[in-house]
Amino acid sequence: MSQLSDQITRISEKLQLVLRQLQVLQKENERLRGQLEQERRNQQVRVLEIEQLQQQAEILKLSRGEMKESEKKAFEKRLNQYIKEIDRCISLLNE
């Protein structure tokens, strides 16, 4: 009977150890998920900043007359898309 009791005690101790390790890993997992989410937000901010800087560079090129004809056409096409999107938003607001 003593052996059985000892085995149960060892199993119980090992189970407690595993549970503590599980809690530690769960906390670390949550921390890493938080870091990942923060990095994703940072990445989105950087992507938006890059897009804005690229647009500013294109505007500067256009204002200086340094754009090639193909670049001008692509820029005008994008401007027209923005204008259409703005018009669509205004019409939705007027409804």
Secondary structure per residue as TSV (DSSP state, phi and psi in degrees):
chain	resnum	aa	ss	phi	psi
A	1	M	-	360.0	-33.6
A	2	S	H	-65.1	-38.7
A	3	Q	H	-63.3	-42.9
A	4	L	H	-62.3	-42.7
A	5	S	H	-63.8	-41.3
A	6	D	H	-64.2	-41.8
A	7	Q	H	-64.1	-42.8
A	8	I	H	-62.9	-41.0
A	9	T	H	-63.6	-44.8
A	10	R	H	-63.6	-42.7
A	11	I	H	-62.7	-42.2
A	12	S	H	-62.4	-43.1
A	13	E	H	-64.1	-42.5
A	14	K	H	-64.9	-39.2
A	15	L	H	-63.0	-42.5
A	16	Q	H	-62.5	-41.1
A	17	L	H	-62.3	-44.8
A	18	V	H	-63.1	-40.9
A	19	L	H	-64.1	-40.5
A	20	R	H	-64.5	-42.2
A	21	Q	H	-62.8	-39.1
A	22	L	H	-61.5	-44.0
A	23	Q	H	-63.0	-42.3
A	24	V	H	-61.9	-44.5
A	25	L	H	-67.4	-35.8
A	26	Q	H	-65.8	-41.4
A	27	K	H	-63.9	-43.2
A	28	E	H	-64.5	-39.5
A	29	N	H	-60.7	-45.1
A	30	E	H	-62.5	-42.1
A	31	R	H	-62.3	-43.9
A	32	L	H	-67.9	-36.2
A	33	R	H	-63.2	-40.9
A	34	G	H	-62.9	-43.7
A	35	Q	H	-62.6	-42.0
A	36	L	H	-61.9	-44.4
A	37	E	H	-62.8	-41.7
A	38	Q	H	-63.4	-42.8
A	39	E	H	-64.8	-35.9
A	40	R	H	-64.8	-42.1
A	41	R	H	-64.2	-42.4
A	42	N	H	-61.0	-41.2
A	43	Q	H	-63.8	-42.2
A	44	Q	H	-61.4	-41.2
A	45	V	H	-63.1	-43.7
A	46	R	H	-65.5	-38.7
A	47	V	H	-62.7	-43.1
A	48	L	H	-63.4	-41.1
A	49	E	H	-63.0	-40.9
A	50	I	H	-63.0	-44.6
A	51	E	H	-60.9	-42.7
A	52	Q	H	-64.5	-41.9
A	53	L	H	-65.5	-37.9
A	54	Q	H	-65.0	-40.0
A	55	Q	H	-65.0	-41.6
A	56	Q	H	-63.3	-39.7
A	57	A	H	-64.1	-40.7
A	58	E	H	-65.4	-40.4
A	59	I	H	-63.5	-42.0
A	60	L	H	-62.8	-42.4
A	61	K	H	-61.7	-43.4
A	62	L	H	-64.1	-43.4
A	63	S	H	-67.4	-29.2
A	64	R	H	-87.4	-9.1
A	65	G	T	76.3	25.0
A	66	E	-	-95.3	2.2
A	67	M	-	-83.3	143.3
A	68	K	-	-75.1	163.7
A	69	E	H	-61.0	-41.6
A	70	S	H	-65.5	-37.3
A	71	E	H	-66.9	-38.6
A	72	K	H	-62.2	-44.3
A	73	K	H	-63.3	-42.6
A	74	A	H	-64.6	-39.3
A	75	F	H	-65.8	-45.5
A	76	E	H	-63.3	-38.3
A	77	K	H	-62.0	-44.1
A	78	R	H	-66.1	-39.2
A	79	L	H	-61.7	-42.3
A	80	N	H	-63.0	-37.5
A	81	Q	H	-64.5	-41.5
A	82	Y	H	-62.6	-42.6
A	83	I	H	-63.4	-43.7
A	84	K	H	-60.6	-42.6
A	85	E	H	-64.5	-41.0
A	86	I	H	-64.0	-44.5
A	87	D	H	-61.0	-40.9
A	88	R	H	-63.2	-43.0
A	89	C	H	-63.7	-41.5
A	90	I	H	-64.4	-42.2
A	91	S	H	-65.5	-35.8
A	92	L	H	-66.4	-36.2
A	93	L	H	-70.7	-29.0
A	94	N	H	-78.1	-16.6
A	95	E	-	-74.7	360.0
